[in-house]
Every structure is written in C-alpha cells, then in structure tokens.
Amino acid sequence: MTDEEPNNDEASHQLFFNQIIPGLWVGLLDLLHDMWMRLGEFMEQQSQIYEEVMAVLKPEESGGAEVIPFPTPEEETNNNGKGN
C-alpha cells in the first residue's frame, strides 16, 4: 500500500462530512421552513374565511338555531335500553 490511497479515502471522507452532510441539513431545514410557512398561510386563509362566514351568519339572524351534539356511546346504550 502506498501513502496516497489512504489520503484519497480520507479526502473523500472529508468531502462527505464537510460539504454533503451540512448541505443535507440545510436542505432539510429549508424544507421544514417552507412547510411551516405554507401551514401558516393556510391557517390565515381559513381564519379569514371563518370571519367572513361568521359576519354573514350572525347568531341573532340565524333564528336562534341550536347546535345538537352527537350522542356519546354511553348515551346511545342508555337510550337503546329504555325502549324509546
């Protein structure tokens, strides 16, 4: 073996750890940043849509509609046993 072969391997390892690995981290962080910003834009649009809808559907004008919740599994079993 000559001294040049380990130097070539060492140079390739240095290239990998000094340039490629940091580049992958920067790319990953950039991807996460882009996804976070798109999520923020989506949530902002959803809040604007909600505000517009609530401005049109005021509770006083809706005729006092009542929200009826879905029954829980315990309530369903109690109602079925009563024979209603």
C-alpha positions in Angstrom: 0.0 0.0 0.0 1.1 3.5 -0.7 0.5 6.6 1.3 -1.7 8.1 -1.5 -4.5 5.5 -1.1 -5.4 6.4 2.5 -5.2 10.1 1.6 -7.7 9.6 -1.2 -10.1 7.8 1.2 -9.5 10.5 3.8 -10.2 13.2 1.2 -13.4 11.6 0.2 -14.5 11.3 3.8 -13.7 14.9 4.5 -15.7 15.9 1.4 -18.6 13.9 2.6 -18.6 15.2 6.2 -17.6 18.8 5.4 -19.8 19.5 2.4 -22.5 16.9 1.8 -23.8 16.4 5.4 -24.2 20.2 6.1 -25.8 20.6 2.7 -28.4 17.9 3.6 -29.1 19.6 6.9 -29.6 23.0 5.2 -32.0 21.3 2.7 -33.9 19.6 5.5 -34.3 22.9 7.4 -35.3 24.7 4.3 -38.0 22.1 3.6 -39.3 22.4 7.2 -39.4 26.2 6.9 -41.3 26.0 3.7 -43.9 23.6 5.1 -44.3 25.8 8.2 -44.8 28.9 6.2 -47.4 27.2 3.9 -49.2 25.9 7.0 -49.3 29.5 8.4 -50.7 30.8 5.1 -53.3 28.1 5.1 -54.4 28.9 8.7 -54.5 32.6 7.9 -56.8 31.9 4.9 -59.0 29.6 7.0 -59.4 32.3 9.7 -60.3 34.9 7.0 -62.9 32.6 5.5 -64.3 31.9 9.0 -64.6 35.6 9.8 -66.4 36.2 6.5 -68.9 33.4 7.2 -69.5 34.5 10.7 -70.1 38.1 9.6 -72.8 36.8 7.3 -74.3 34.3 9.7 -74.8 36.3 12.9 -76.4 34.2 15.7 -79.3 36.7 16.0 -80.2 36.4 12.3 -79.9 32.6 12.2 -83.2 32.2 14.1 -81.6 31.0 17.3 -80.5 27.7 15.9 -79.4 25.2 18.4 -76.4 23.0 18.0 -77.3 19.4 18.7 -74.2 17.3 19.7 -73.7 13.7 18.7 -74.6 11.3 21.4 -71.7 9.6 23.2 -71.6 5.8 23.2 -72.8 5.7 26.8 -75.8 7.8 25.9 -76.6 5.5 23.0 -76.6 2.4 25.1 -78.8 4.1 27.8 -81.3 5.2 25.1 -81.5 1.8 23.5 -82.2 0.1 26.8 -85.1 2.3 27.6 -87.1 1.3 24.6 -87.8 4.8 23.2 
